[in-house]
Amino acid sequence: MKTEIKNTDAYIAAADAAHQPALETIRTIIRKAAPKAEEVISYGMPAFKQHGVLVYFAAAKKHLGFYPTGSPTKVFANELKDYVTTKGAIQFPYDRKLPVGLITKIVKFRLQEDALKAAEKAIKKTPAKKAAVKVAAKATTKPVLKAAPKKAAKKK
C-alpha cells in the first residue's frame, strides 16, 4: 500500500532519483514566478495555490507532467508545439532542458487568471452586487415587450 504524500518535499523524495532534479527545477521556477503562492498536494501531486490552484506538476516515467489547466495550453499553443500537450497538460521530456521562460510565462498567466477569478468572486459576494442581482432577477420576470396595439381596420 502506498503511503499518502503530505508535502512537496516528500513527493520529490519518493520519486525516482533520476527524476528528482527535474522536479526540483520546476518547483524552483514556479516559486520564482509565483512567490506568494502556497505549496500544496492536490490529487496526489505537488501544486501551487494562491486563491485557487495555479499549476500542478508530477513525475511520469518518461516525462515531467506540468498541469496549468486548460487555457494556457491554448494561449501558448505556438510556443508549446515542440511538446506533447492535451487540454490541460504539458509533457516535458526528461532528456531535454526545461523551458524556464515558457514555464514562467505560463505561471504568470495563471496568476492573472486566478486574480481575476478571485476578484469576480469577491464582487459577487458584496451586498451591492447581491441587491443588483435581485433587482435584475425581478426585472427579468416582467414581460420585456408588450404586444403592439392593434390597428383599426380601414373603412372602405
C-alpha positions, 0 to 999 in steps of 0.5 A, spaced: 500 500 500 502 506 498 503 511 503 499 518 502 504 524 500 503 530 505 508 535 502 512 537 496 518 535 499 516 528 500 513 527 493 520 529 490 523 524 495 519 518 493 520 519 486 525 516 482 532 519 483 533 520 476 527 524 476 528 528 482 532 534 479 527 535 474 522 536 479 526 540 483 527 545 477 520 546 476 518 547 483 524 552 483 521 556 477 514 556 479 516 559 486 520 564 482 514 566 478 509 565 483 512 567 490 506 568 494 503 562 492 502 556 497 505 549 496 500 544 496 498 536 494 492 536 490 490 529 487 496 526 489 501 531 486 505 537 488 501 544 486 501 551 487 495 555 490 494 562 491 486 563 491 485 557 487 490 552 484 495 555 479 499 549 476 500 542 478 506 538 476 508 530 477 513 525 475 511 520 469 516 515 467 518 518 461 516 525 462 515 531 467 507 532 467 506 540 468 498 541 469 496 549 468 489 547 466 486 548 460 487 555 457 494 556 457 495 550 453 491 554 448 494 561 449 501 558 448 499 553 443 505 556 438 510 556 443 508 549 446 508 545 439 515 542 440 511 538 446 506 533 447 500 537 450 492 535 451 487 540 454 490 541 460 497 538 460 504 539 458 509 533 457 516 535 458 521 530 456 526 528 461 532 528 456 531 535 454 532 542 458 526 545 461 523 551 458 524 556 464 521 562 460 515 558 457 514 555 464 514 562 467 510 565 462 505 560 463 505 561 471 504 568 470 498 567 466 495 563 471 496 568 476 492 573 472 487 568 471 486 566 478 486 574 480 481 575 476 477 569 478 478 571 485 476 578 484 469 576 480 468 572 486 469 577 491 464 582 487 459 577 487 459 576 494 458 584 496 451 586 498 451 591 492 452 586 487 447 581 491 441 587 491 443 588 483 442 581 482 435 581 485 433 587 482 435 584 475 432 577 477 425 581 478 426 585 472 427 579 468 420 576 470 416 582 467 414 581 460 420 585 456 415 587 450 408 588 450 404 586 444 403 592 439 396 595 439 392 593 434 390 597 428 383 599 426 381 596 420 380 601 414 373 603 412 372 602 405 
